């Protein structure tokens, strides 16, 4: 049914758009403290939230807009529905490898190369290549997470399209997966890149979590 495909396809089809936008916009942001000026924890958190929210505003709006267009086309244009159903069938046939491949390419490789072409990726040639490989690996791992997490949800809540089932899945997605699994996972990966792949620096950040924050659109 349409509702069932829309739910299962969130991270299969629209995940392409989401991944590209998030890769371009999501990042760890550190508040620079001025010498001799004391900053409270609440001030630092507020500043971080404002900076990261503004940084991710553009990619977030693009994600919502294109996602809305795709859902509208799927529900109104027969040819688009058929195309999406065909992709969903391929996804079912490939299993977890579809998620790994699609997320790695569309969330990691392609956006990273686009950032490289726009001059946003900084550093030497070796560093840029490393960043592309790293982001590709990150998003490939997200494909694994998404595949098994939503498979687990179907085991727990079933594959029904009734209102209660969908609400339960959305609640688990937004209030368990995102804050307790996805956000910390993204933060560690992106922060590791930001500190030049230095394990000691990453551990130092994790020992002082108030020093940085992340907002993923």
C-alpha positions as CSV (number, residue, x, y, z in Angstrom):
1,X,0.0,0.0,0.0
2,X,1.0,3.6,-0.4
3,X,1.3,4.3,3.4
4,X,3.5,1.2,3.9
5,X,5.8,2.1,1.0
6,X,6.0,5.7,2.2
7,X,7.1,4.5,5.7
8,X,9.6,1.9,4.4
9,X,10.8,4.3,1.7
10,X,11.7,7.2,4.0
11,X,15.3,6.2,4.3
12,X,15.5,4.3,1.0
13,X,14.3,6.9,-1.5
14,X,14.1,10.2,0.3
15,X,17.2,9.2,2.2
16,X,19.2,10.1,-0.8
17,X,18.1,13.8,-0.5
18,X,18.4,13.8,3.3
19,X,21.8,12.3,3.2
20,X,23.1,14.8,0.6
21,X,21.7,17.8,2.6
22,X,22.9,16.6,5.9
23,X,26.4,15.8,4.7
24,X,26.7,19.3,3.4
25,X,25.3,21.0,6.5
26,X,25.8,18.9,9.6
27,X,28.9,19.5,11.5
28,X,30.4,19.9,14.9
29,X,30.7,23.6,16.0
30,X,33.0,24.8,18.7
31,X,32.4,28.1,20.5
32,X,35.5,30.2,20.6
33,X,36.0,31.7,24.0
34,X,37.5,35.2,24.2
35,X,40.5,35.4,26.5
36,X,39.7,36.8,29.8
37,X,35.9,36.6,29.3
38,X,34.1,34.0,31.4
39,X,31.3,32.1,29.7
40,X,28.6,30.2,31.5
41,X,27.6,26.7,30.4
42,X,24.1,27.9,29.5
43,X,25.5,30.7,27.4
44,X,27.8,28.3,25.6
45,X,25.0,25.9,24.9
46,X,22.7,28.7,23.7
47,X,25.4,30.0,21.4
48,X,26.1,26.5,20.0
49,X,22.5,25.8,19.3
50,X,22.0,29.1,17.5
51,X,25.1,28.6,15.4
52,X,24.4,25.1,14.4
53,X,20.7,25.8,13.7
54,X,21.6,28.6,11.3
55,X,24.3,26.5,9.7
56,X,21.8,23.7,9.0
57,X,18.8,25.9,8.1
58,X,19.5,25.7,4.4
59,X,20.1,22.0,4.1
60,X,17.0,21.4,6.4
61,X,14.7,23.5,4.2
62,X,16.0,21.7,1.0
63,X,15.4,18.3,2.6
64,X,11.8,19.2,3.6
65,X,11.0,20.8,0.3
66,X,12.4,18.0,-1.9
67,X,10.9,15.3,0.4
68,X,7.5,17.0,0.1
69,X,7.8,17.1,-3.7
70,X,8.7,13.4,-3.8
71,X,5.8,12.4,-1.6
72,X,3.4,14.5,-3.5
73,X,4.5,13.1,-6.9
74,X,4.4,9.5,-5.5
75,X,0.8,10.0,-4.4
76,X,-0.4,11.8,-7.5
77,X,1.6,10.5,-10.5
78,X,1.2,6.9,-11.4
79,X,4.5,6.7,-13.3
80,X,6.4,8.0,-10.2
81,X,4.6,5.5,-8.0
82,X,5.6,2.7,-10.3
83,X,9.2,3.9,-10.3
84,X,9.3,4.1,-6.5
85,X,7.8,0.6,-6.2
86,X,10.4,-0.8,-8.5
87,X,13.2,0.7,-6.4
88,X,11.5,-0.7,-3.3
89,X,11.5,-4.1,-4.9
90,X,15.2,-3.8,-5.6
91,X,15.8,-2.7,-2.0
92,X,13.9,-5.8,-0.7
93,X,16.0,-8.1,-3.0
94,X,19.4,-6.6,-2.0
95,X,18.6,-6.3,1.7
96,X,21.1,-4.5,3.8
97,X,23.5,-4.0,0.9
98,X,21.0,-1.7,-0.8
99,X,21.0,0.6,2.2
100,X,24.8,0.5,2.5
101,X,25.4,1.3,-1.2
102,X,22.7,3.9,-1.6
103,X,23.5,5.8,1.6
104,X,27.3,5.6,1.0
105,X,27.0,7.0,-2.5
106,X,24.2,9.5,-2.0
107,X,24.9,10.6,1.5
108,X,28.7,10.4,1.5
109,X,30.6,10.1,-1.9
110,X,28.5,12.4,-4.1
111,X,28.0,15.2,-1.6
112,X,31.6,15.1,-0.5
113,X,32.8,15.4,-4.0
114,X,30.5,18.3,-4.5
115,X,31.9,20.0,-1.4
116,X,35.4,19.3,-2.8
117,X,34.4,20.9,-6.2
118,X,33.0,24.0,-4.4
119,X,36.2,24.4,-2.4
120,X,34.6,23.7,0.9
121,X,36.8,20.7,1.7
122,X,40.1,22.1,3.0
123,X,43.6,20.8,3.3
124,X,46.0,18.8,1.1
125,X,45.0,16.4,-1.6
126,X,45.6,13.5,0.8
127,X,43.3,15.1,3.4
128,X,40.5,15.7,0.8
129,X,40.6,12.1,-0.4
130,X,40.6,10.9,3.2
131,X,37.5,13.1,3.9
132,X,35.7,11.6,1.0
133,X,36.5,8.0,2.0
134,X,35.6,8.8,5.6
135,X,32.2,10.3,4.8
136,X,31.4,7.5,2.4
137,X,32.2,5.0,5.2
138,X,30.1,7.0,7.7
139,X,27.0,7.0,5.5
140,X,27.5,3.3,4.5
141,X,27.3,2.5,8.2
142,X,24.2,4.6,8.5
143,X,22.7,2.4,5.8
144,X,23.3,-0.6,8.0
145,X,21.8,1.1,11.1
146,X,18.7,2.2,9.2
147,X,18.1,-1.2,7.7
148,X,18.3,-3.2,10.9
149,X,16.6,-0.6,13.1
150,X,13.5,-0.4,10.8
151,X,13.5,-4.1,10.5
152,X,13.4,-4.3,14.3
153,X,10.5,-1.9,14.3
154,X,8.6,-4.1,12.0
155,X,9.2,-7.1,14.3
156,X,8.0,-5.1,17.3
157,X,5.1,-3.1,15.8
158,X,4.3,-5.1,12.7
159,X,4.0,-3.9,9.1
160,X,0.5,-2.4,9.4
161,X,-0.3,1.0,8.1
162,X,-3.0,1.9,10.7
163,X,-2.7,5.2,12.6
164,X,-1.5,3.6,15.9
165,X,1.3,1.6,14.3
166,X,2.6,4.6,12.4
167,X,2.5,6.8,15.5
168,X,4.4,4.2,17.6
169,X,7.1,4.0,14.9
170,X,7.4,7.7,14.6
171,X,7.7,8.1,18.4
172,X,10.5,5.5,18.6
173,X,12.2,7.1,15.6
174,X,12.1,10.7,16.8
175,X,12.5,10.2,20.6
176,X,14.8,7.2,20.9
177,X,16.7,6.6,17.7
178,X,17.5,10.3,16.9
179,X,18.5,11.6,20.4
180,X,20.1,8.6,21.9
181,X,21.6,6.8,18.9
182,X,21.8,8.8,15.7
183,X,22.9,12.2,17.2
184,X,25.7,10.8,19.4
185,X,26.8,8.6,16.5
186,X,27.0,11.4,14.0
187,X,28.7,13.7,16.6
188,X,31.5,11.3,17.2
189,X,32.1,10.6,13.6
190,X,32.0,14.3,12.5
191,X,34.0,15.5,15.5
192,X,36.7,12.9,14.8
193,X,37.0,14.5,11.3
194,X,37.1,18.0,12.7
195,X,40.0,17.2,15.0
196,X,42.0,15.9,12.1
197,X,41.4,12.2,13.0
198,X,43.1,12.5,16.3
199,X,41.8,10.0,18.8
200,X,43.3,11.9,21.8
201,X,41.5,15.1,20.7
202,X,38.2,13.2,20.3
203,X,38.5,11.7,23.7
204,X,39.2,15.1,25.2
205,X,36.1,16.5,23.5
206,X,34.0,13.6,24.9
207,X,35.4,14.3,28.4
208,X,34.1,17.9,28.1
209,X,30.9,17.6,26.1
210,X,29.8,21.2,26.9
211,X,32.6,22.4,24.6
212,X,30.7,21.5,21.5
213,X,27.3,20.6,20.2
214,X,25.8,19.3,17.0
215,X,22.5,19.9,15.2
216,X,21.6,17.7,12.3
217,X,18.9,19.0,10.1
